[in-house]
Amino acid sequence: MSVESEFIPLTPLVDPFQRVISYLRVSVTDRCNLRCVYCMPEQGIKFEPREEILTYEEILAIVRVGASMGLRKVRLTGGEPLVRYGIADLVAMINGVPGIEDISLTTNGIALPGMAEPLARAGLRRVNISLDTLQPERFHRITRWGQYEDVMEGIAAARAAGLSPIKINVVVMRLINDDEVLDFARSTYEQDWDVRFIELMPFLEEQETCIKDTSLVLGFVPTEEIKQQIEKELGALEPSETRVGHGPARYFKLPGAKGNIGFISPVTEKHFCETCNRMRLTADGKMRPCLLTDREVDLKSILRGGGDDGALREGILEALRTKPDAHHLTDGNRPRWRKMIQIGG
Ligand code: SAM
């Protein structure tokens, strides 16, 4: 019997608020080759011992069972997913799972020049690349360890490998890069990429720790302000017809532009949670129904305790049942940064 004919999709994963969950974000490592000021302190991070991180076989087992329950898309993230050895092998393994229709990856792009091609060959469809500035010196200041040119080469390599669309994630921070909103918006005239402006999520104490050794002070900028700034200078944004779906972004286009402009508004828009179709698997094997809550189900213990597919399925359903209606950031919920890097933003 062929693998395809064995695949019988079950009823979709529906959470208590009637959202259909079809998307799993998998953090493959908590390690990173950058130290972005809003994400990690430069020194003193205690990473998970390697034996606590899920093996590729364990990730595959979870994806396989998830796919039999209705998962259709997988995004690999981190930490930085490209620092994990053999990541293209994991892509190939997931690509062989019946039911999985789309594999994507969120990366800082630094290691893409050598890896875009093997990743594409393994079945990766597309990449989101985090890039908060178009200024090389500033890039180094925000990421502490990164070189802007490496990311540019990474983007070129992703294009050459046929990864499409290319989405550029820009976290907008007052007095750090908010003066580049127009530069990023204008870049879509020439570049057929999606620039996505992301609202900074408040992980307060942790972010203060992250930036204490820099002169940077992080400041939140709401989507509406970013949008107004663009429209005032460059004219009305038109809703984009090519990017309509269940993602967290709302997409627009500047008239005549090749690329799209997206807004991801975890803080100011209910849409972010109302249309959420995601669950998350942390690097150390916890299934989280939401990035921004501390609820989780320990799938690693199930796997390492000899649990079968049925036990994994029950664990996934348990996580699904506890998916909250919303993240409640504005009601004072403050998720822990330490958890964040295991989960992958
Ligand atoms: N290392 C990869 C990368 O740089 O894309 C994947 C992990 S990174 C945590 C995933 C995304 O989360 C990046 O686009 C990053 O900018 C975003 N991010 C991290 N901290 C954030 C915060 N406090 N608010 C909003 N976005 C954040």
Residues whose N, C-alpha, C, O or C-beta is under 5 A from the ligand:
A	BS01	SAM	Y38 C39 T77 G78 G79 E80 T106 T107 N108 N128 S130 N169 V171 I198 E199 L200 M201 G344 G345
